[in-house]
Amino acid sequence: MNFTCKIILPGMCIIFLALLALYLNATVHVLEAQAAGFIPVRDDHSARRFAPTLLSNHDFGFPHACYYRAARDREGNLHLAYHPVWEYERNNAGGLMPFLSRIFYTGGLSIQRFMFGKGDVEVISAIISPEGKIIALEYESPKNYNPSTFIVEHETRKLQKTLDRLPRFRVASWNHLFEIADDESNATSWTCNPEYFTDRLWNEYTMVRLKETRIQKSRAHKPWERVSAE
């Protein structure tokens, strides 16, 4: 009996781990290499003109870089995607779940880095009309934010409204999601000084995985960004 257990149990464990590996690495999405109807452009002037301003606190900090990509659609609208980049994300709140998040997700085992790549890359996008007006913007906010939980649920926010400039955004969570800021005149601000998101940097940050699995996914980006203007 003992001899049988010594053979069967390790075998069952190997089979379980093999099935788990197949499950986690199975392709769940196949992304298109590019979006139809868009022409990639590099427009440093417009990128600087419409660059977002962020408000933050000492806990969430500010990005160390800000990259952008741009494209024009068939109607002549300019699409801009800004990518603020933080060196890392970490929940410093007290309690068990934030502790486990630091140990397993953002530090220690570094599951976050394995899933997405180095650093923390976010996105704020805008559509500019041929007349030079913002006609739409999109960003991600924390949904029902509670720092005592293990992860933060994302909620995509879209605003279709004619604006001369982007509103200011408040960094609203430890994983650097955004909310449109109210009048916070005493808050510390940071304005994106956009650099073009070159192919070298795009690949360095592993922005797109054309075959996504359950544990290796693309980072936040717009489909038209997958082809650069280089």
Rosetta silent file (secondary structure, phi, psi, omega in degrees, C-alpha in Angstrom):
SEQUENCE: MNFTCKIILPGMCIIFLALLALYLNATVHVLEAQAAGFIPVRDDHSARRFAPTLLSNHDFGFPHACYYRAARDREGNLHLAYHPVWEYERNNAGGLMPFLSRIFYTGGLSIQRFMFGKGDVEVISAIISPEGKIIALEYESPKNYNPSTFIVEHETRKLQKTLDRLPRFRVASWNHLFEIADDESNATSWTCNPEYFTDRLWNEYTMVRLKETRIQKSRAHKPWERVSAE
SCORE:     score description
SCORE:     0.000 S_00000001
   1 L     0.000  -47.185  179.561    0.000    0.000    0.000 S_00000001
   2 H   -63.271  -38.502  179.764    2.739    2.428    0.939 S_00000001
   3 H   -64.679  -40.562  178.937    4.640    1.521   -2.200 S_00000001
   4 H   -63.257  -43.004  178.923    1.532    2.165   -4.330 S_00000001
   5 H   -62.452  -38.867 -178.982    0.988    5.590   -2.708 S_00000001
   6 H   -64.369  -26.446  179.773    4.582    6.531   -3.328 S_00000001
   7 H   -89.642  -45.512 -172.975    4.050    5.899   -7.027 S_00000001
   8 H   -72.014  -46.122 -175.265    0.486    7.147   -7.547 S_00000001
   9 H   -61.666  -48.672  175.766    0.520   10.377   -5.526 S_00000001
  10 H   -59.548  -36.803  179.112    3.592   11.923   -7.226 S_00000001
  11 H   -64.263  -41.202  177.835    2.121   10.882  -10.566 S_00000001
  12 H   -64.674  -38.394  178.776   -1.181   12.585   -9.761 S_00000001
  13 H   -64.388  -41.753  179.784    0.667   15.738   -8.691 S_00000001
  14 H   -63.980  -43.812  179.190    2.625   15.805  -11.952 S_00000001
  15 H   -63.357  -42.612  179.232   -0.564   15.363  -13.990 S_00000001
  16 H   -60.958  -46.501 -179.241   -2.319   18.131  -11.991 S_00000001
  17 H   -65.715  -35.933  178.133    0.567   20.551  -12.461 S_00000001
  18 H   -65.841  -43.933  178.333    0.752   19.750  -16.161 S_00000001
  19 H   -65.096  -38.998  177.838   -2.985   20.390  -16.604 S_00000001
  20 H   -63.277  -42.907  178.764   -2.720   23.617  -14.589 S_00000001
  21 H   -62.931  -41.357  177.853    0.156   24.800  -16.781 S_00000001
  22 H   -63.667  -40.307  179.677   -1.855   24.021  -19.927 S_00000001
  23 H   -64.172  -47.246 -176.192   -4.859   25.910  -18.524 S_00000001
  24 H   -69.656  -30.792 -176.787   -2.874   28.990  -17.538 S_00000001
  25 H   -97.813    2.337  177.585   -0.952   29.128  -20.793 S_00000001
  26 L   -67.004  139.904  179.647   -3.884   28.420  -23.097 S_00000001
  27 E   -68.142  125.902  179.195   -4.549   31.251  -25.552 S_00000001
  28 E  -108.226  -23.621  175.984   -7.635   33.210  -24.480 S_00000001
  29 E  -143.392  139.628  171.611   -7.416   36.104  -26.968 S_00000001
  30 E  -115.503  113.824 -174.853   -5.755   36.514  -30.338 S_00000001
  31 L   -88.493  147.071  172.606   -5.294   40.209  -31.079 S_00000001
  32 L   -70.247  146.188 -178.266   -5.221   41.795  -34.497 S_00000001
  33 L   -68.768  -26.120  179.557   -1.815   43.179  -35.411 S_00000001
  34 L  -155.133  163.903  178.322   -3.356   46.550  -36.308 S_00000001
  35 L   -99.490  134.944 -178.185   -6.653   48.418  -36.415 S_00000001
  36 L   -72.196  147.432  173.860   -8.192   49.164  -39.808 S_00000001
  37 L    86.718    8.215 -179.671   -8.806   52.741  -40.903 S_00000001
  38 L  -121.328  140.355  174.733   -5.982   54.393  -38.945 S_00000001
  39 E  -113.352  116.205 -179.835   -2.752   55.930  -40.191 S_00000001
  40 E   -65.986  139.148  179.032   -0.036   56.141  -37.507 S_00000001
  41 E  -136.807  159.568  169.205    1.546   59.574  -37.178 S_00000001
  42 L  -114.900  118.268 -176.160    4.083   61.290  -34.982 S_00000001
  43 L  -135.137   82.190 -177.410    2.851   64.717  -33.888 S_00000001
  44 H   -62.534  -36.150 -177.639    5.005   66.043  -31.050 S_00000001
  45 H   -63.641  -50.212  179.775    3.391   69.484  -31.192 S_00000001
  46 H   -66.088  -36.475  179.256   -0.163   68.203  -30.669 S_00000001
  47 H   -61.198  -41.052  178.105    1.025   65.690  -28.084 S_00000001
  48 H   -71.169  -38.651 -176.769    2.521   68.506  -26.012 S_00000001
  49 H   -61.632  -40.823 -174.373   -0.476   70.781  -26.563 S_00000001
  50 L  -103.676   12.345 -174.794   -3.011   68.282  -25.189 S_00000001
  51 L   -59.135  138.469 -178.124   -0.777   66.540  -22.634 S_00000001
  52 L   -76.354  153.051  171.819   -2.585   65.585  -19.401 S_00000001
  53 E  -110.045  133.790 -178.996   -1.833   66.975  -15.956 S_00000001
  54 E  -110.991  143.017  171.273   -1.946   64.595  -12.992 S_00000001
  55 E  -111.797  137.490 -177.292   -2.611   65.333   -9.344 S_00000001
  56 E  -148.848  175.508  174.071   -1.271   62.873   -6.798 S_00000001
  57 L  -118.771  179.764 -176.491   -0.205   62.395   -3.205 S_00000001
  58 L   -68.599  -25.478 -179.864    2.991   61.098   -1.676 S_00000001
  59 L   -70.616  -42.577 -175.223    1.593   57.564   -1.387 S_00000001
  60 L   -92.401  -24.096  174.756    0.806   57.118   -5.083 S_00000001
  61 L    67.982 -173.672 -179.649    3.577   59.317   -6.472 S_00000001
  62 L  -121.443  158.853  178.245    4.127   60.516  -10.012 S_00000001
  63 L   -64.561  159.496  173.879    5.341   58.788  -13.189 S_00000001
  64 L   -98.960   -7.785  178.405    9.004   58.829  -14.129 S_00000001
  65 E  -157.662  163.444  176.866    8.159   59.073  -17.857 S_00000001
  66 E  -145.149  118.861 -179.105    5.280   59.780  -20.236 S_00000001
  67 E  -113.637  161.921  178.216    5.079   58.338  -23.749 S_00000001
  68 E  -144.416  156.493  165.792    2.541   58.788  -26.508 S_00000001
  69 E  -133.253  157.301 -175.430    1.384   57.353  -29.811 S_00000001
  70 E  -143.777  156.982  176.604   -0.912   58.970  -32.362 S_00000001
  71 E  -157.747  157.869  174.579   -2.937   58.128  -35.469 S_00000001
  72 E  -113.000  141.316  177.737   -5.447   59.729  -37.816 S_00000001
  73 L   -95.557 -177.276 -175.369   -8.746   58.146  -38.798 S_00000001
  74 L   -65.882  -24.339  179.612  -10.640   58.413  -42.092 S_00000001
  75 L   -86.237   -1.813  179.817  -12.481   61.550  -40.896 S_00000001
  76 L    88.789    4.816  176.357   -9.213   63.352  -40.182 S_00000001
  77 L   -71.087  144.526  176.025   -9.510   63.136  -36.398 S_00000001
  78 E   -97.212  124.981  177.390   -6.275   62.857  -34.463 S_00000001
  79 E  -102.829  126.382 -179.829   -6.178   60.069  -31.888 S_00000001
  80 E  -120.829  134.403  174.225   -3.712   60.510  -29.023 S_00000001
  81 E  -125.607  119.184  178.760   -2.833   57.934  -26.369 S_00000001
  82 E   -99.969  137.962 -178.902   -0.684   59.030  -23.433 S_00000001
  83 E  -123.878   90.514  170.288    1.114   56.433  -21.344 S_00000001
  84 E   -67.025  139.153 -176.032    2.333   57.627  -17.927 S_00000001
  85 E  -124.430  121.554  173.337    4.891   55.114  -16.660 S_00000001
  86 E   -99.653  152.951  179.129    5.658   54.408  -13.021 S_00000001
  87 L   -67.863  -29.914  179.431    8.673   52.365  -11.934 S_00000001
  88 L  -163.420  168.406  170.432    6.408   50.088   -9.892 S_00000001
  89 L  -127.163  142.892 -178.133    3.001   49.759   -8.223 S_00000001
  90 L  -160.367  134.580  177.365    2.509   48.670   -4.635 S_00000001
  91 L   -89.849  108.847 -178.133   -0.286   48.763   -2.088 S_00000001
  92 L   -93.480    8.539  179.003    1.230   50.117    1.130 S_00000001
  93 L   -67.476  157.711  177.110   -2.022   49.968    3.099 S_00000001
  94 L   -79.288  162.885  177.810   -2.187   47.943    6.299 S_00000001
  95 L   113.184  169.616 -174.243   -3.970   44.615    6.611 S_00000001
  96 H   -68.351  -49.279 -175.071   -3.732   41.064    5.340 S_00000001
  97 H   -63.863  -45.726  174.437   -4.809   41.527    1.715 S_00000001
  98 H   -59.795  -36.476  177.582   -2.427   44.439    0.976 S_00000001
  99 H   -62.589  -46.344  179.318    0.358   42.412    2.633 S_00000001
 100 H   -64.827  -36.096  176.927   -0.401   39.404    0.421 S_00000001
 101 H   -61.015  -42.855  179.160   -0.543   41.710   -2.617 S_00000001
 102 H   -67.066  -36.479 -176.717    2.948   42.998   -1.816 S_00000001
 103 H   -75.054  -44.149 -171.844    4.287   39.495   -1.249 S_00000001
 104 H  -100.789  -38.614 -170.016    2.750   37.729   -4.222 S_00000001
 105 H   -92.566  -60.132 -174.039    1.619   40.290   -6.808 S_00000001
 106 H   -94.132  -18.379  178.646    3.796   43.397   -6.865 S_00000001
 107 L  -138.905 -174.108  178.806    6.808   42.093   -4.910 S_00000001
 108 L    62.758 -104.192  178.443    8.223   38.803   -3.740 S_00000001
 109 L   -70.969  -20.322  176.650    6.970   36.419   -6.446 S_00000001
 110 L    54.686   50.850  178.367    6.323   39.454   -8.708 S_00000001
 111 H   -61.496  -37.322 -179.864    3.309   37.966  -10.473 S_00000001
 112 H   -58.365  -43.654  179.956    2.481   41.411  -11.865 S_00000001
 113 H   -66.693  -38.690  178.652    5.833   41.633  -13.664 S_00000001
 114 H   -65.573  -38.550 -177.872    5.425   38.115  -15.057 S_00000001
 115 H   -71.853  -42.177 -169.748    1.922   38.912  -16.315 S_00000001
 116 H  -117.866  -31.007 -174.957    2.606   42.319  -17.857 S_00000001
 117 L   119.182 -172.155 -174.617    6.311   43.188  -17.841 S_00000001
 118 L   -74.007  155.806  175.511    8.431   45.757  -16.079 S_00000001
 119 L    65.593 -169.061  178.734    7.091   48.929  -14.491 S_00000001
 120 E  -133.908  114.429 -175.186    3.482   50.098  -14.506 S_00000001
 121 E  -113.312  123.960  178.622    2.114   51.597  -17.732 S_00000001
 122 L  -113.730  178.941 -178.298   -1.291   53.319  -17.840 S_00000001
 123 L  -145.487  138.629  168.342   -3.203   55.079  -20.616 S_00000001
 124 E  -129.594  123.607 -175.677   -5.276   58.225  -21.125 S_00000001
 125 E  -121.406  153.528 -179.253   -6.578   58.690  -24.666 S_00000001
 126 E  -144.294  152.101  174.309   -8.251   61.543  -26.519 S_00000001
 127 E  -114.830  127.342 -177.228   -9.732   62.218  -29.943 S_00000001
 128 E  -110.739  128.088  179.877   -9.009   65.620  -31.487 S_00000001
 129 L   -72.076  163.979  175.101  -11.216   66.977  -34.288 S_00000001
 130 L   -58.553  -21.544  177.935   -9.727   68.544  -37.450 S_00000001
 131 L   -83.979   -0.246  176.511  -10.672   71.897  -35.887 S_00000001
 132 L    85.517   24.389  178.433   -8.344   71.211  -32.950 S_00000001
 133 L  -111.391  142.642  172.322  -10.987   70.445  -30.308 S_00000001
 134 E   -73.134  126.684 -179.507  -11.095   67.453  -28.000 S_00000001
 135 E  -115.571   -9.133  176.961  -14.285   65.577  -28.833 S_00000001
 136 E  -163.627  149.761  172.983  -13.790   62.419  -26.711 S_00000001
 137 E  -144.913  158.262 -177.129  -11.532   61.045  -24.010 S_00000001
 138 E  -146.402  141.721  179.068  -11.123   57.703  -22.273 S_00000001
 139 E  -158.986  172.495  179.874   -9.332   56.531  -19.141 S_00000001
 140 E  -112.670  134.601  178.042   -9.555   53.870  -16.434 S_00000001
 141 E  -116.063  157.779  172.838  -10.825   54.492  -12.907 S_00000001
 142 E   -76.625  131.702 -179.438  -10.826   52.277   -9.817 S_00000001
 143 L   -94.581  124.285 -179.411  -14.274   50.748   -9.298 S_00000001
 144 L    49.185   53.991 -171.398  -15.511   50.762   -5.697 S_00000001
 145 L   -61.480  129.126  176.645  -11.951   51.411   -4.584 S_00000001
 146 L  -142.250  108.804 -177.092  -10.944   49.796   -1.320 S_00000001
 147 L   -65.345   -9.867 -179.714   -7.203   49.674   -0.485 S_00000001
 148 L   -82.703   -4.433  179.791   -7.861   46.762    1.888 S_00000001
 149 L   -91.100  168.890 -176.767   -8.509   44.363   -1.015 S_00000001
 150 L   -71.782  -45.139 -179.401   -5.912   42.296   -2.890 S_00000001
 151 L  -128.809  173.629  179.574   -6.404   43.897   -6.300 S_00000001
 152 L  -114.099  128.836  177.679   -8.224   46.915   -7.756 S_00000001
 153 L   -79.031  134.857 -178.062  -11.120   46.465  -10.162 S_00000001
 154 E   -92.336  145.809  174.414  -10.850   48.595  -13.312 S_00000001
 155 E  -136.021  120.578 -179.724  -13.676   50.628  -14.822 S_00000001
 156 E   -77.569  127.871  178.510  -13.359   52.267  -18.244 S_00000001
 157 E  -111.353  130.943  177.984  -14.647   55.836  -18.330 S_00000001
 158 E  -124.425  137.367  179.431  -15.564   57.531  -21.610 S_00000001
 159 E  -131.571  120.622  176.652  -16.489   61.171  -22.070 S_00000001
 160 L  -109.496  102.800 -174.364  -17.801   62.604  -25.348 S_00000001
 161 L  -160.728  142.583  179.705  -17.732   66.342  -24.989 S_00000001
 162 L   -79.186  122.789 -177.706  -16.127   69.242  -26.826 S_00000001
 163 E  -135.722  151.417  174.536  -13.180   70.589  -24.822 S_00000001
 164 L   -82.454  -27.177 -179.246  -10.262   72.905  -25.483 S_00000001
 165 L  -152.474  164.394  178.288   -7.956   70.870  -23.258 S_00000001
 166 L   -69.420  145.708  171.512   -7.948   67.751  -21.157 S_00000001
 167 L   -69.596  163.578  174.260   -9.257   67.990  -17.602 S_00000001
 168 L   -77.576  144.533 -179.009   -6.817   67.382  -14.773 S_00000001
 169 E  -113.704  139.251  174.723   -6.725   63.818  -13.513 S_00000001
 170 E   -98.635  131.628  173.298   -6.222   62.643   -9.960 S_00000001
 171 E   -73.089  113.086 -164.016   -4.241   59.464   -9.376 S_00000001
 172 L  -108.942    3.595 -178.312   -6.903   57.667   -7.362 S_00000001
 173 L  -156.230  162.711 -177.383   -5.445   54.272   -6.442 S_00000001
 174 L   -65.699  -22.136  176.914   -2.193   52.521   -5.601 S_00000001
 175 L   -96.388   16.791  167.659   -2.148   50.899   -9.059 S_00000001
 176 L    66.427   49.835  168.381   -2.379   54.349  -10.656 S_00000001
 177 L   -96.296  169.198 -165.795   -5.883   54.581  -12.069 S_00000001
 178 E  -123.443  156.145  166.476   -7.516   57.971  -12.570 S_00000001
 179 E  -135.501  149.468  174.328  -10.462   60.173  -11.750 S_00000001
 180 E   -67.177  128.548 -172.656  -11.201   63.608  -13.142 S_00000001
 181 L   -77.705  140.375  169.043   -9.990   65.980  -10.448 S_00000001
 182 L   -79.996 -169.039  179.022  -12.236   68.428   -8.689 S_00000001
 183 L   -72.237   97.879 -179.860  -10.877   71.805   -7.604 S_00000001
 184 L  -120.985   70.873 -172.784   -7.802   70.678   -5.664 S_00000001
 185 L   -64.979  -23.681 -178.160   -5.693   73.798   -5.712 S_00000001
 186 L   -90.251   -5.496 -178.217   -3.428   72.550   -2.890 S_00000001
 187 L   -75.408  150.160  176.222   -2.609   69.226   -4.558 S_00000001
 188 E   -77.002  134.769 -176.530    0.785   68.621   -6.132 S_00000001
 189 E  -115.765  156.872  179.066    0.580   68.500   -9.923 S_00000001
 190 E  -143.035  125.266 -179.928    2.637   66.852  -12.663 S_00000001
 191 E  -105.363  129.462  179.295    2.262   67.582  -16.375 S_00000001
 192 L   -61.178  127.968  172.141    3.139   64.943  -18.921 S_00000001
 193 L  -107.378   87.854 -164.719    6.100   65.903  -21.114 S_00000001
 194 L   -70.549  135.785  169.224    5.371   63.374  -23.849 S_00000001
 195 E  -111.378  149.884 -179.558    8.044   61.461  -25.730 S_00000001
 196 E   -68.021  137.049 -177.856    7.177   59.333  -28.716 S_00000001
 197 L   -82.138   88.422 -176.202    6.651   55.682  -27.762 S_00000001
 198 L   -66.855  163.400  177.367    9.251   54.146  -30.059 S_00000001
 199 H   -59.714  -37.073 -179.995    9.177   50.512  -31.109 S_00000001
 200 H   -61.898  -47.256  179.024   12.198   49.847  -28.902 S_00000001
 201 H   -68.968  -39.190  179.599   10.423   51.184  -25.815 S_00000001
 202 H   -56.875  -44.977  179.444    7.116   49.594  -26.844 S_00000001
 203 H   -74.337  -33.248  179.170    8.761   46.171  -26.923 S_00000001
 204 H   -62.056  -36.333  179.053   10.809   46.858  -23.797 S_00000001
 205 L   -92.202    6.305  177.050    7.589   47.389  -21.850 S_00000001
 206 L    49.405   56.451 -174.415    5.888   44.389  -23.515 S_00000001
 207 L   -68.487  -36.297 -174.601    2.894   46.489  -24.497 S_00000001
 208 L  -130.695  131.276  167.990    1.221   43.921  -26.743 S_00000001
 209 L  -114.917  110.186 -175.968    1.020   40.140  -26.699 S_00000001
 210 L   -63.106  -26.437  172.323   -0.763   39.109  -29.875 S_00000001
 211 E  -116.379  103.748 -179.178   -1.628   35.818  -28.175 S_00000001
 212 E   -88.491  141.238  173.504   -2.862   36.531  -24.663 S_00000001
 213 E  -114.420 -176.728 -179.807   -3.083   33.834  -22.016 S_00000001
 214 L   -70.512  -20.823 -176.819   -4.651   33.888  -18.565 S_00000001
 215 L  -121.620   -0.485  174.580   -1.355   34.895  -16.979 S_00000001
 216 L  -134.663  111.723 -170.864    0.381   36.868  -19.743 S_00000001
 217 L  -128.814  161.901  174.157   -1.595   39.792  -21.073 S_00000001
 218 L   -71.392  158.781  175.767   -1.211   42.986  -23.065 S_00000001
 219 L   -89.360  169.030 -177.775   -0.909   46.278  -21.259 S_00000001
 220 L   -62.122  121.723  178.663   -3.479   49.069  -21.467 S_00000001
 221 L  -162.998  168.081  175.487   -3.411   50.526  -24.974 S_00000001
 222 L   -95.525  143.667 -176.875   -5.643   51.417  -27.931 S_00000001
 223 H   -55.479  -33.987 -178.742   -5.790   48.938  -30.843 S_00000001
 224 H   -70.435  -11.989  179.176   -4.588   51.551  -33.345 S_00000001
 225 H   -76.065  -10.255 -172.243   -1.342   51.937  -31.371 S_00000001
 226 H   -69.097  -12.950  173.431   -0.065   48.524  -32.450 S_00000001
 227 L  -118.708  126.728 -175.549    1.561   50.049  -35.529 S_00000001
 228 L   -91.759  173.446  177.978    3.992   52.925  -34.941 S_00000001
 229 L   -92.731    5.759 -179.481    4.894   55.894  -37.131 S_00000001
 230 L   -73.745    0.000    0.000    8.557   54.882  -37.216 S_00000001
